[in-house]
Amino acid sequence: MKLFYRHFGNGKPVVILHGLFGLSDNWVTFGRELGEQYSVYIPDLRNHGRSPHSPLFDFPALENDLLEMVDEWGLGEIYLVGHSLGGKTAISFSLHHPEIVKKLVVIDISLRKSMSGRHHQELLNAMISVDFSSVHSRSGVDDQLALKVPGTKLRQFLLKNVYWRDHQTLDWRLNLRAINEHLPAIFEGVSDTGFFDGPVMFIRGGMSDYILDTDIPAITMKFPGATVATIANASHWVHADAPGEFYTLVYDFLSR
């Protein structure tokens, strides 16, 4: 699948994969900053952002999309950075294609089965319930979401996926039907055989439970060269909560 992507800078290639319900736009500020030293590619994953929709939405498909991008761009070895869903995709990709990944950064996701699927299902249900025939502005969409999603910051994150389908009609860029159908598989644990012995850094938010201390032994079994860094005052959205500290961690790791 030919994905939409953003590109910044020149140098060694860095590919950044966003999380579920996200899009490349969430990473523009970080990508531009990192692009001062690297050639940064930020795709919209399938069924997200401006990339094509498909009824198929699982990790093999996401990995194949990434492999196609690497081949299309002639990147050879890459530095791979992934957050949440993008992080789990990056984990699987590095285990299956260790010859391509030079360094790996995984942001706030572990190898175990995630127990957060219920929360994401609630968000999906809230988005699916929006009646676009009765709203004519993003604020109107926000009003409908607020009935089921009380957090303003979270709603603003979701609203980045709203666009004008034509001059009069708003809609979701997300393929909600495909995501909803495949959501349980997305939260399964990583059971791939093999290991990746290159440099790896897992970054977790101190206020998040996506990477627990009990997850670290399983991480180091698959990634014997892995280190785990914690940003104390950050939630699951580490890069948004502590952009300066996050940038320093990633830049220093890639530059070693």
Backbone as a ProteinNet text record, in pm:
[ID]
protein_1_A
[PRIMARY]
MKLFYRHFGNGKPVVILHGLFGLSDNWVTFGRELGEQYSVYIPDLRNHGRSPHSPLFDFPALENDLLEMVDEWGLGEIYLVGHSLGGKTAISFSLHHPEIVKKLVVIDISLRKSMSGRHHQELLNAMISVDFSSVHSRSGVDDQLALKVPGTKLRQFLLKNVYWRDHQTLDWRLNLRAINEHLPAIFEGVSDTGFFDGPVMFIRGGMSDYILDTDIPAITMKFPGATVATIANASHWVHADAPGEFYTLVYDFLSR
[TERTIARY]
84.3	0	88	57.2	133.4	78.8	156.4	111.1	144.5	58.5	91.9	200.4	294.5	398.9	447.5	511.8	579.3	728.6	807.9	952.8	1020.4	1119	1195.3	1344.5	1426.6	1570.3	1645.6	1773.7	1865.5	1958.4	2013.5	2105	2061.7	2102	2062.7	1911.6	1845.9	1699.5	1641.6	1543.8	1466.8	1320.2	1255.1	1112.5	1037.1	934	853.9	712.9	664.7	531.6	443	332.3	240.4	154.4	76.2	-7.1	-149.2	-230.4	-369.8	-445.8	-528.4	-606	-518.4	-387	-296.8	-277.8	-185	-149.7	-16.7	42.3	176.1	182.6	72	69.8	106.2	78.8	112.3	262.8	342.7	487.6	564.1	494.3	559.7	665.4	632.6	728.6	854.1	836.9	951	1027.4	955.2	1019.2	1102.4	1050.8	1126.7	1253.9	1241.9	1359.3	1463.3	1419.3	1511.8	1566.8	1487.6	1529	1646.9	1687.3	1807	1932.4	1921.9	2037.2	2010.5	1884.6	1848.5	1746.9	1729.6	1624.5	1505.9	1401.4	1292	1168.2	1117.9	997.2	888.8	771.7	660.9	537.3	506.5	387.3	261.4	148.1	19.2	0.7	-22	-46.9	-176	-188.5	-312.2	-434.5	-541.8	-667.9	-657.8	-550.2	-529.9	-490.9	-522.2	-477.1	-515.1	-417.6	-442.8	-402.7	-365.6	-332.1	-459	-447.5	-566	-632.3	-759.1	-835.4	-827.6	-836.1	-834.2	-911	-983	-1049.2	-950	-826.3	-722	-646.8	-642.2	-574.2	-516.4	-394.2	-325.5	-175.6	-97.1	45.8	119.4	88.4	153	130	8.7	-20.2	57.7	62.6	135.6	285.2	338.3	479.5	507.8	419.7	438.3	435	349.1	345.6	480.2	536.8	665.5	776	774.7	875.7	865.1	743	722.3	777	757.5	809.6	961.3	1022.4	1168.6	1224.4	1160.9	1204.8	1182	1064.8	1031.3	1128.1	1162.6	1250.3	1398.2	1428.7	1567.5	1648	1588	1650.6	1759.3	1753.1	1850.8	1828	1930.6	1917.3	1848.1	1762.5	1689.6	1699.6	1681.9	1651.5	1498.8	1443.1	1297.5	1245.6	1147.2	1086.8	936.6	877.4	734.5	669.9	551.4	475.8	349.8	328.5	204.9	181.7	74.4	52.7	173.3	226.7	346.3	465.9	473	580.7	573.1	452	436.1	463.5	425.9	459.9	610.8	677.6	823.9	890.5	834.7	887.2	882	764.6	748.4	836.1	842.7	922.3	1070	1121.4	1262.6	1294.1	1198	1218.8	1217.8	1139.6	1128.5	1230.1	1276.9	1370.1	1486.5	1562	1670.9	1780.6	1788.7	1891.6	1861	1736	1696.9	1708.8	1676.9	1670.4	1808.2	1862	1993.8	1980.2	1881.4	1850.9	1699.1	1650.2	1506.5	1471.1	1369.8	1315.2	1167.1	1127.3	988.6	932.6	819.4	766	638.3	647.9	537.2	447.1	507.9	434.8	527.4	472.3	552.4	514.8	567.4	540.3	415.2	368.8	255.8	124.2	22.8	-112.2	-156.3	-207.6	-248.9	-390.3	-411.6	-543.9	-623.6	-572.1	-637.7	-737.7	-764.2	-855.1	-994.5	-1040.4	-1175.4	-1186.8	-1085.4	-1085.4	-1088.8	-1008	-1004.1	-1135.3	-1197.5	-1327.5	-1431	-1424.8	-1515.9	-1493.7	-1367.1	-1337.7	-1389.6	-1370	-1422.2	-1574	-1641.2	-1787.1	-1832.1	-1756.4	-1790.8	-1775.3	-1669	-1648.3	-1753.3	-1783.1	-1882	-2019.5	-2048.7	-2181.1	-2201.9	-2096.7	-2112.3	-2201.6	-2302.1	-2394.8	-2349.9	-2276.4	-2222.4	-2329.8	-2445.3	-2552.5	-2610.7	-2581.7	-2640.4	-2537.8	-2413	-2310.1	-2246.8	-2203.4	-2143.9	-2014.5	-1958.3	-1831.9	-1764	-1633.5	-1559.9	-1610.3	-1653.2	-1706.8	-1833.4	-1911.3	-2029.6	-1994.1	-1888.9	-1840.1	-1790.5	-1720.1	-1667.8	-1781.6	-1890.3	-2004.9	-2061.3	-2068.7	-2121.1	-2022.7	-1893.7	-1793.6	-1793.3	-1815.9	-1809.2	-1910.6	-2017	-2116.9	-2059.4	-1954.2	-1897.2	-1748.2	-1681.5	-1537.1	-1516.9	-1511	-1506.9	-1374.6	-1264.6	-1134.7	-1113.6	-1092.4	-1074.9	-950.5	-839.8	-715.3	-731.3	-799.8	-820.5	-911.5	-1014.6	-1104.4	-1029.8	-942.9	-865.9	-776.8	-723.1	-642.5	-728.6	-849.1	-937.8	-986.9	-1011.8	-1066.3	-968.7	-841	-745.5	-777.3	-860	-898.3	-1023.2	-1080.1	-1199.3	-1156.8	-1222.1	-1190.1	-1317.7	-1307.4	-1420.3	-1418.5	-1511.7	-1521.5	-1565.5	-1647.9	-1683.1	-1711.7	-1766.6	-1784.6	-1884.1	-1965.8	-2071.1	-2066.5	-1982.9	-1990.1	-1857.1	-1860.5	-1744.7	-1748	-1630.8	-1624.7	-1493.6	-1480.3	-1355.8	-1260.1	-1133.6	-1031.9	-1006.4	-1025	-1003.1	-1102.1	-1054.9	-1143.9	-1193.4	-1296.1	-1342.9	-1393.8	-1452.9	-1508.2	-1397.6	-1289.5	-1179.6	-1108.3	-1085.5	-1018.6	-1103.3	-1232.9	-1322.9	-1322.6	-1321.8	-1325.6	-1198.7	-1085.2	-957.1	-896.7	-971.1	-915.6	-864	-935.1	-882.3	-745.3	-722	-592.6	-480.7	-514	-413.5	-360.3	-441	-399.3	-342.1	-328.4	-262.6	-113.7	-51.6	90.4	175.2	303	397.6	448.1	423.3	462.8	562.3	621	713.4	836	886.7	1011.9	1128.8	1248.1	1367.1	1390.8	1498.5	1533.1	1608.2	1619.8	1690.1	1803.2	1927.8	2040.5	2104.8	2038.5	2089.4	2054.5	2098.4	2068.6	1919.5	1861.9	1718.9	1697.4	1607.5	1567.5	1415.4	1363.9	1222.2	1207.2	1113.8	1087.1	945	930.5	797	765.2	635	590.7	576.8	624.3	616.7	474.7	380	239.6	158.5	227.7	161.8	186.9	96	113.1	135	175.9	196.4	326.7	427.1	550.9	574.8	552	573.5	710.7	758	885.5	880.5	762.9	748.9	756.2	746.4	756.3	901.4	993.5	1131.8	1202.9	1186.8	1252	1212.2	1083.7	1039.5	1098.9	1113.3	1173.2	1318.8	1393	1536.4	1563	1466	1481.3	1478.9	1389.2	1379	1480.4	1512.8	1602.3	1713.1	1813.5	1916.8	1995.6	1994.6	2065.2	1977.2	1858.2	1761	1790	1764.7	1760.3	1619	1577.4	1444.9	1463.2	1412.8	1421	1281.2	1272.4	1143.9	1142.9	1038.2	1016.3	908	948.6	866.8	728.9	720.9	594.4	516.8	535.1	468.1	367.2	262.4	161.6	197.8	99.2	122.5	171.7	128.7	172.4	300.1	405.3	531.9	585.3	582.1	639.9	565.9	437.9	358.7	369.7	383.8	388.4	523.3	631.7	767	852.5	819.5	887.1	1037.3	1081.1	1224.3	1303.3	1259.3	1327.7	1321.2	1205.2	1188.8	1284.8	1293.2	1382.1	1527.1	1568.3	1706.2	1736.8	1645	1665.6	1682.9	1591.6	1595.4	1717.9	1744.3	1857.6	1989.4	2007.1	2131.6	2146.9	2037.8	2043.9	2079.7	2016.1	2044.6	2183.9	2235.9	2364.5	2485.5	2463.8	2577.6	2654.7
-119.4	0	124.7	218.8	342.7	441.9	470.5	553.6	700.6	786.5	928.9	946	1036.6	1058.8	1203	1244.4	1374.2	1348.4	1439.5	1421.7	1551.8	1539.5	1655.2	1622.4	1714.6	1707.4	1615.1	1602	1516.3	1445.4	1333.8	1257	1112.4	1044.6	905.4	896.8	795.1	789.6	745.1	820.1	787.5	776.6	666.4	648.2	648.6	731.3	744.7	693.1	601.1	543	589.5	653.6	706.7	595.7	632.3	536.4	529.1	445	427.3	558.8	590.7	714.7	836.5	815.3	926.6	947	1036.1	1061.4	1134.4	1145.3	1201.8	1344	1416.7	1555.5	1568.4	1465.4	1469.1	1478.8	1441.6	1432	1535.8	1635.9	1734.7	1815.5	1864.9	1946.3	1866	1745.1	1659.1	1624.7	1593.3	1556.2	1668.4	1790	1904.5	1926.5	1914.1	1933.3	1825.5	1699.2	1590.1	1599.7	1659.8	1675	1768.6	1840.5	1922.9	1837.6	1709.5	1619.3	1491.7	1459	1332.3	1354.1	1251.6	1249.5	1174.9	1248.4	1195	1171.1	1049.2	1010.5	976	1037.1	1011.8	975.6	847.1	808.1	810.6	824.9	791.1	640.8	566.4	423.9	399.8	280.6	249.1	270	315.7	345.2	463.8	542.8	661.6	779.1	900	1018.9	1017.3	1051	1061.3	934.4	831.6	705.4	629.4	536.2	464	379.9	353.3	264	121.3	26.3	-115.1	-192.8	-297.8	-381.3	-461.3	-471.6	-546.3	-451.7	-486.3	-400.6	-488.3	-535	-616.3	-590.8	-651.3	-621.5	-670.2	-787.1	-823.7	-720.1	-665.3	-563	-435.3	-393.5	-272.9	-289.1	-406.8	-434.1	-432.9	-493.3	-496.3	-355.4	-270.1	-131	-63.7	-86.6	-27	-81.4	-211.3	-272.2	-214.4	-193.9	-135.2	7.4	83.5	219.9	221.1	135.1	129.2	94.8	0.2	-37.7	76	139.8	247.4	364	398.5	511.9	475.9	345.1	300.8	337.1	317.8	365	272	143.3	49.9	35.5	63.9	58.6	184.4	166.1	279.7	280.3	397.9	413	413.6	326.9	310.5	354.5	444.5	499.2	474.7	418	392.2	415.1	474.9	501.1	414.9	344.6	269.3	168.2	180.4	90.4	91.9	210.4	221	154.8	159.8	93.9	-56.4	-110.6	-255.8	-301.1	-218	-247.5	-248	-150.1	-142.2	-262.3	-307.7	-426.2	-546.9	-571.3	-687.3	-674.5	-554.3	-533.8	-562.3	-518.2	-539	-686	-762	-905.2	-980.9	-933.3	-1000.4	-950.7	-825.6	-765.9	-698.4	-775	-713.9	-654.7	-700.2	-648.2	-505.5	-460.7	-325.9	-225.4	-267.2	-174.5	-161.5	-41.7	-15	15.9	96.2	126	134.7	101.4	96.5	175.5	262.1	335.1	300.1	243.9	204.1	292.2	357.2	456.4	405.1	378.3	346.1	233.8	122.5	-0.3	-116.8	-225.1	-342.6	-457.3	-576.1	-692.5	-768	-741.7	-818.2	-772.4	-855.4	-818.4	-697.8	-597.4	-476.1	-491.7	-436.3	-442.7	-314	-227	-98	-101.2	-219.1	-228.6	-176.2	-192.9	-147.5	4.1	75	221.5	264	199.6	234.3	197.5	90.2	53.9	161.8	217.2	324.8	447.9	477.9	591.3	565.2	443.6	407.5	422.7	372.4	382.4	528.7	612.9	755.3	818.3	783.6	839.4	788	658.3	599.6	663	704	758.2	901	968.9	1108.2	1112.3	1196.7	1214.8	1335.9	1311.4	1421.2	1494.2	1434.3	1501.8	1619.7	1622.1	1726.9	1829	1817.4	1913.6	1976.9	2101.9	2175	2244.7	2200.3	2257	2156.5	2174.4	2087.2	2103.8	2223.1	2244.7	2163.2	2144.9	2061.1	1915.3	1869.2	1733.6	1720.6	1823.2	1821.8	1812.4	1883.9	1879.9	1738.2	1667.6	1530.4	1437	1452.5	1367.8	1389.3	1513.9	1547	1469.9	1420.8	1342.8	1208.6	1160.2	1029.7	1034.8	1144.6	1159	1290	1286.9	1411.1	1487.3	1421.1	1486.6	1575.6	1705.3	1801.1	1768.4	1736.4	1707.3	1585	1482.7	1362.1	1391.3	1472.4	1506.7	1585.2	1675.4	1751.7	1659.9	1556.6	1457.3	1384.8	1342.9	1272.6	1364.4	1490.4	1583.8	1616.6	1586.5	1605.4	1514.6	1412.7	1319.7	1362.4	1477.2	1525.9	1611.7	1591.5	1671	1697.8	1791.3	1821.7	1724.4	1630	1532.8	1601.4	1702.3	1791	1928	2018.7	2155.7	2167	2065.1	2074.7	1966.2	1865	1747.9	1717.7	1709.9	1665.6	1513.6	1455.6	1310.4	1276.6	1148.7	1099.3	1054.1	1089.2	1033.5	886.3	850.5	713.1	616.6	496.4	388.7	318.8	375.6	327.2	183.6	147.5	13	-91.7	-71.1	-168.9	-172.6	-54.7	-49.7	-119.7	-94.6	-156.3	-308.4	-357.7	-501.7	-571.3	-503.8	-567.3	-521.3	-444.2	-390.2	-498	-608.9	-709.8	-763	-782.4	-834.4	-733.8	-604.3	-499.7	-500.7	-546.1	-544.1	-677.3	-772.6	-898.7	-874.7	-964.4	-952.6	-996	-962.7	-1002.7	-1142.9	-1236.8	-1376.1	-1424.5	-1332.4	-1369.3	-1439.4	-1536.2	-1600.9	-1512.6	-1546.8	-1471.1	-1354.1	-1280.1	-1164.1	-1064.2	-942.9	-835.2	-790	-803.4	-774.6	-639.1	-552.6	-417.1	-325.7	-199.5	-102.8	-69.4	-76.6	-51.8	32.5	129.7	205	206.3	161.7	175	299.3	385.8	506.2	496.3	510.2	501	626.6	654	762.9	714.8	794.4	756.6	746.9	813.1	808.2	713.3	629.9	534.1	392.7	300	160.8	68.6	126.4	45.3	-34.3	14.9	-61	-65.3	-181.3	-200.5	-263.9	-255.5	-320.6	-469.8	-529.7	-673.6	-707.9	-606.9	-629.8	-634.6	-583.2	-565.8	-698.4	-804.2	-931	-984.2	-974.1	-1019.6	-932.9	-803	-712	-749.9	-773	-800.9	-940.5	-1028.9	-1159.1	-1144.4	-1061	-1037.6	-934.5	-841	-730.6	-721.5	-807.6	-812.6	-683.4	-597.7	-470.5	-356	-385.5	-279.9	-210.4	-81.5	-3.2	54.9	82.5	139.9	273.6	380.1	514	558.4	625.8	671.5	823.4	884.3	1028.6	1044.9	1090.5	1079.1	1142.5	1262.9	1336.7	1325.6	1216.7	1199.1	1085.6	1099	994.9	907.2	837.6	754.3	838.2	963.7	1053.5	1125.6	1047.7	1096.4	1214.7	1202.9	1304.1	1437.2	1433	1555.6	1615	1529.7	1577.7	1636.3	1581.5	1626.1	1633.2	1723.5	1724.7	1747.5	1833	1861.1	1741.2	1681.2	1565.2	1447.2	1432	1323.7	1340.5	1461.6	1485.1	1455.3	1499.5	1476.3	1328.1	1249.9	1105.4	1040.7	1072.9	1010.4	1056.9	1185.5	1237.9	1179.7	1176.9	1123.6	974.5	898.9	757.7	734.7	808.1	790.3	837	933.5	994.5	921.1	824.4	753.9	677
0	0	0	-87	-96.2	6.9	109.5	219.9	197.5	250.7	259.4	365.1	340.3	439.6	434	540.5	548	558	503.6	504.2	543.8	631.8	677.1	678.8	633.8	653	559.8	589.9	515.7	613.2	568.4	653.2	660.7	766.6	785.1	804.3	746.7	749.4	884.5	930.7	1050.1	1008.3	1043.4	1015	1147.5	1155.5	1277.5	1250.6	1334.5	1321.4	1436.7	1403.4	1504.7	1565.6	1665	1735.6	1683.1	1747	1709.6	1724.3	1624.5	1614.1	1588.2	1571.9	1545	1395.4	1361.9	1223.8	1220.7	1102.1	1091.1	1144.5	1135.7	1181.2	1328.8	1408.6	1551.8	1575.4	1474.2	1490.6	1410	1356.6	1270.5	1346.3	1463.9	1539.7	1571.4	1620.9	1652	1523.8	1415.9	1290.8	1232.9	1238.9	1188.1	1269	1400.8	1486.1	1459.6	1452.6	1425.9	1283.1	1193.6	1055.3	1036.3	1139.7	1129.8	1119.6	1161.2	1157.1	1077.4	1055.5	992.1	880.9	797	696.6	757.2	793.2	874.7	788.8	792.4	720.7	822.6	806.4	899	816.8	802.4	725.8	811.4	743.5	803.8	784.6	892.1	879.5	801.2	743.4	670.7	760.2	700.2	770.2	864.6	850	930.3	839.1	883.8	813.6	666.6	581.8	438.3	362.5	434.2	368.5	329.1	234.4	186.2	294.9	273.3	360.4	306.1	397.2	361.1	466.7	427.4	527.8	609.9	562	632.3	725	853.7	950.9	1060.8	1038.6	1137.4	1124.6	1212.7	1213.7	1089.5	1033.1	906.9	797.4	789	687.8	715.5	841.7	877.9	851.1	880.7	852.7	703.6	625.4	480.7	421.7	475.2	429.7	454.9	572.4	606.2	515.8	491.9	404.1	263.1	216	83.3	78.3	185.9	191.8	186.3	265.7	270.4	132.5	65	-69.7	-168.7	-160.6	-254.3	-241.3	-118.1	-95.2	-106.6	-119.4	-128.5	-4.9	112.7	236.7	289.7	256.5	313.3	462.3	542.7	688.7	740	840.7	896.6	1048.3	1105.2	1246.5	1255.8	1339.1	1345.4	1481.6	1479.8	1601.4	1594.4	1699.9	1698	1833	1830	1952.7	1956.9	2068	2091.9	1980.6	1901	1788.1	1694.2	1668.6	1585.9	1650.6	1783.7	1855.4	1845.6	1857	1845.1	1701.7	1603.9	1464.9	1446.6	1507.8	1498.6	1565.8	1677.3	1745.8	1653.1	1595.7	1506.7	1382.7	1326.9	1205.6	1232.3	1346	1376.8	1400.7	1454.6	1474.6	1342.3	1247.1	1117.4	1015.1	1032.6	935.9	1008.3	1087.1	1164.2	1076.4	951.9	861.6	815.9	833.6	790	903.3	1025.6	1139.4	1203.7	1198.6	1258.9	1408.1	1443	1582.8	1595.7	1715.4	1739.9	1865	1852.4	1967	1978.4	2092.5	2117.4	2229	2200.9	2293.9	2358.7	2485.3	2575.4	2524.8	2490.5	2461.5	2492.6	2544.4	2577.4	2484.7	2513.2	2429.7	2473.4	2595	2647.2	2586.9	2606.2	2565.7	2646.7	2578.2	2646.6	2701.8	2819.4	2881.4	2857	2768.7	2746.2	2632.2	2577.1	2464.3	2493.9	2617	2652.2	2638.3	2683.2	2672.5	2525.7	2443.9	2301.6	2232.5	2277.8	2222.1	2254.2	2374.1	2411.9	2324.3	2294.3	2206.8	2065.7	2018	1886.7	1882	1984.3	1989.5	1988.3	2060.1	2063.4	1925.7	1854.7	1721.2	1622.8	1631.4	1541.6	1563.5	1686.3	1719.1	1670.6	1626.2	1580.6	1456.7	1461.2	1349	1267.7	1161.2	1081.7	1002	986	912.6	991.1	1121.5	1205.5	1254.2	1208.2	1250.1	1126.7	1142.8	1031.1	1072.4	1183.8	1231.1	1322.6	1341.6	1433.4	1576.4	1609.8	1745.4	1766.7	1660.2	1671.1	1692.8	1624.8	1648	1791.1	1837.8	1974.9	2076	2051	2142.1	2151.6	2037.8	2040.6	2111.5	2084.4	2150.2	2301.1	2342.7	2485.7	2567.8	2503.9	2575.6	2622.4	2554.9	2588.5	2619.4	2579.3	2603.7	2679.3	2813.7	2890.8	2881.9	2853.8	2854.5	2733.6	2756.5	2647.1	2564	2629.1	2558	2468.7	2518.7	2439	2320.1	2341.3	2230.1	2123.2	2163.5	2065.6	1982.7	2045.8	1974.2	1869.6	1908.9	1816.6	1705	1737.1	1639.1	1526.8	1546.1	1437.2	1318.9	1344	1238.1	1162.1	1195.4	1125.6	1007	891.5	772.5	693.3	599.1	511.3	394.3	392.5	283.2	154.4	165.5	53.9	114.8	36.8	84.5	199.2	217.8	318.9	425.6	405.9	493	560.6	692.3	770.1	784.2	809.4	827	898.7	935.8	994.7	884.6	896.9	806.8	840.6	964.7	1008.7	943.9	913.2	869.7	995.9	1056	1185.8	1177.7	1066.2	1052.7	1059.7	984.9	983.5	1118.2	1177.7	1307.9	1413.3	1410.8	1507.1	1493.5	1370.7	1346.6	1395	1381.9	1412.8	1546.1	1623.1	1747.4	1842.5	1866.2	1959.5	1919.5	1789.4	1744	1767.3	1759	1778.1	1921.2	2015.7	2155.7	2203.8	2113.2	2149.2	2173.9	2248.4	2275.2	2156.6	2161.5	2057.6	2088.9	1999.2	2022.5	1917.8	1842.8	1736.1	1792	1716.4	1755.2	1713.9	1763.2	1727.4	1820.6	1791.3	1873.1	1787.2	1838.3	1769.9	1861	1813.4	1902.1	1876	1800.2	1778.8	1894.8	1888.3	1994.2	1998.9	2117.8	2135.9	2261.1	2251.7	2370.6	2378.8	2492.2	2524.5	2612.2	2576.8	2654.9	2710.1	2839.7	2899.9	2979.6	2991.4	3076.2	3219	3312.3	3452.6	3504.4	3437.2	3478.2	3390.3	3313.1	3224.2	3273.9	3240.4	3280.9	3160.3	3047.4	2927.5	2932.8	3005.3	3028.3	3178.9	3238.4	3381	3404.6	3527.9	3561	3530.3	3547.3	3522.6	3373.3	3286.9	3142.5	3094.6	3174.4	3128.2	3098.9	3180.2	3144.7	3007.1	2971.2	2838.3	2729.3	2756.7	2659.2	2633.2	2740.4	2723.3	2667.3	2676.1	2611.2	2459.2	2408.2	2264	2216.4	2304.8	2270.6	2375.5	2365.9	2470.3	2486.7	2385.2	2396.5	2439.8	2490.6	2520.9	2653.1	2655.3	2777.9	2789.4	2913.1	2937	3008.1	2944.9	3002.5	3044.1	3159.4	3211.7	3220.5	3164.5	3180.3	3286.4	3402.5	3523.8	3510.7	3458.8	3461.8	3331	3258.9	3129.8	3136.6	3056	3042.5	2922.1	2867.8	2749.2	2631.1	2625	2517.7	2561.1	2574	2628.5	2548.7	2417	2329.4	2338.6	2373.4	2386.3	2525.8	2627.9	2766	2804	2747.5	2783.1	2657.1	2564.1	2434.3	2441.4	2531.3	2541.6	2590.5	2699.7	2755.4	2658.8	2593.4	2496.8	2379.2	2325.3	2211.1	2248.1	2365.1	2407.7	2417.6	2474.8	2486.4	2349	2256.2	2124.2	2046.2	2047	1970	2021.6	2152.8	2209	2174.1	2177.4	2146.6	1999.8	1910.2	1768.5	1731.3	1804.2	1767.9	1825.2	1913.6	1973.3	1868.3
[MASK]
++++++++++++++++++++++++++++++++++++++++++++++++++++++++++++++++++++++++++++++++++++++++++++++++++++++++++++++++++++++++++++++++++++++++++++++++++++++++++++++++++++++++++++++++++++++++++++++++++++++++++++++++++++++++++++++++++++++++++++++++++++++++++++++++

